[in-house]
Amino acid sequence: MLLHCPRVQALFPQDRIRLEHDGPVWMHWTEHGGTLILKVGDLQFTELAGYEGESGLFLEVELTPGEDVVQEIEGFAAEHSLTLPPPASPPASECVIQPILAACHVPARKKFIFAEKSLLEARPGPAGSAVIAVKGEFRTCPVPCQEGDLVIHLTPGDLTRLLAHLRAWAK
């Protein structure tokens, strides 16, 4: 499944690293060995200066046109045997889950930045979108890599909750 992201940013002030995409990009939703993965590639590195905020991944996911997004979500859920709750169930105003892993590859610095304990918070965003933030204790290790990207690994249950919220917000 592909969902359009008008904004993607990864900020790591401790390493003075910012990854972002110049303009809108697609988030790829897939499965590998039972783990469900959200991935955004082709992120560009810039040195982060003057930012004192939290480390994390910050995304805006477009949920329009609503009918198309709902169809994408329901098709993806069915393909991966994820049972979404009935559409009539009203979701909370935000969805909070704990990813298995949240990480970024930073080729310009030959670094892998990751958090094994983080929280993903999703909530309705401006004008038919959802805002997703993943914050936690990110660590860094040296790894040669080719592509600047971000990945979020989720359990089937957590992804089902996130998809149910996105579907409800898209309606």
N, C-alpha and C positions, 0 to 999 in steps of 0.2 A: 504494500500500500504506500502511496505517496501523498503527503499533505504539504501544502504550500506554506512556507514560513517567510513572512515579510521581514522578520528580524531574528538574527541569531548572534549570540555573543557569549564568549567564555572569558571570564576575567579571573586572573590569578595574581593579585598584587604582591604576594610574597616573592614571586619569580619575575615580576614586571612583565607579565604576558597578557596580551589581549588577542583573542582569535575572533574573527567575525567574517561575515560574507558581505561582499560589496553588492548590496541589493538583495532582492528576494531569492530564496533557494528552496529546494524540496527536502523534506524529512522523509527518509526511507524507513518503513516499518517492516520488519522481517522476523524470521525465527531461525535459530541455529541450535540444534541439539537440545531442544526443550526450553531454551532461554529465548525470550522475546527481546528484540533489539530495535531501538530507535537510533538512527544514524543521520547525521548531516555532514557531508563532505565538502571539500574545496574551500576550507576556511583559511583566511589569510592572517598571518602574524603581524602584529605591530607591537612596539614596546609600550608598556603601560606606565604612565607617569601621572602622579598627582591623584591617584584613586586610592582611597582609604577604606573602601567598602569590603564586603564579604567576597570570598572566592566563590565562584559558581558558574553554572550554565544558565543562560537566560534566553528564552525563545518566545516568539509569538507565532501561533499556529492559526492560519486562516480557516474559518468554518463556513465559508460561503462559496458557492451557493449551497444552502443548507441541505436540500434534497440530495445533491450529489455527494456531499460529505457523509451524510447518513448512510447512503448506499455503499460507499467505500468502507465505512466502519463495519457495517453489518456483514458485508462480503468478506472482509478480512477476518472478523470474528468467526464466521462460519467455516472458513478455510482452515483455521487453526483450532477448531473445536472449543472456542471460548463462548460460554453461555452468558449472553448479556441479559440483564433484568428486563422485564417488560418496559416498553417505551413510556408508559404512563407513570412509572416511578419517578417522582421528582428528586433530582440529585441535590446534594448539599451545594452551597455556593462555592465550595472549593473541594478539591480532591487532594489528599495528602497520603503519599505512599513512600515506602523505602526501597529504592533501587538496589539490586544486587551489586551493581557497579555503575559509576558515572565517571567518564574519562575523556581525555583529549590527547591526540598525538600532535606534537609541535615540531615539525621537521626543521624549522629554522634554528631551533635550540637543541635539537636531538633529544627531546624529552617526552616522556609519557607522564601525564598528570592524571591522578585517579583518586577516587574516594570510594572506599568499600562500605563506609557508613555515611549515608547522606539522606536527605529528605527531598522528595520531589513534591512541589506544591503547584497545582494547576487551578486556575480560576478563570471565569469569563473575563475577556479583555474588551478593548474598544471595538466597536463596529463589526460585529460578527467574527470575533477571534477569541482565542484562549491564550492566556499567558502562562508559561511554564517556567519555573525556577527550580534548579537543583542546587542545594547548598549543603556544605558539609566540610569535613576535614580532608582537604585534598593534599596528597603527597606527590612527590616528584621522583622519578628515577630516569637515568639516562638510557635512551633506547633510540637507535637509528630508525627513522621512519620516513615514508615517502609522502604521505598526504596529511594535511592539516584537517582534522575532523573531530567530531564529538560523538560519543556513543553512550547510550543509557541502556543497561540490561535490566529487564524486569521479569518477575515470575508471572506465570499465566494469570493467577488471581489478581495481582496488582495491575497488570495491563488491562484485564477485564474491567476493573473499577475505573481506570482512566478512560477507556473507550466508552463506557456507559455515560460518564460525565460529558465527554466531548460530543457524543451523539445527542444528548439532551440539550446541550448549549447550542448545537447547530440547528435544532428544530425551531 
